[in-house]
């Protein structure tokens, strides 16, 4: 085995939009490759057939699903971000929570002096922890 990479499947052509947003939120992050569907391929032309991006050095893959599934993201799998400062966790939380509801609002839950858990605008779950 060479490596293990988290894989995100987006619906409604949102993969590139999500990658751009995620990489804008977190320093030292970038989109590393995008392969798009072309004319007469199985997905909508121009949407993401396969892409990779990094968040703070962690590689992710994603696609725009060309099949409409009866499921989407679930909070039982989440992106866990370890923040170094209170300013960092507060800023990231505020950006991710836009028009969303927290699963666990930022607070001291005993296991962490400051922790928050939310689903972002794309349905991806994030756990934020202040070390």
C-alpha angles and dihedrals in degrees: 000000000000101000147324119241129186109241124207122197114201127193129209094033096289101131098097093042090051093047091050091050096046094048090049091053099051126054119235092027131126147164105252102184142000128189113187132202112257131208114302094014125125095263132057109283112263096017122119115279090175133343140171130208138167132227111197089335096312110124121224132182125208143176141187103241113233088199121072106231129195089233140059136175120328130203091235086084117044145164107253113208121191110207124201100203138034090238090055096051092044093050095046092046092051092051095047096044095057107142091343136109123244119238086204116006117224108285150116108284097173095254090067133022088225126014136155135181123196144157111235128220090279095049094254113141120230129190113198120197130183113216 
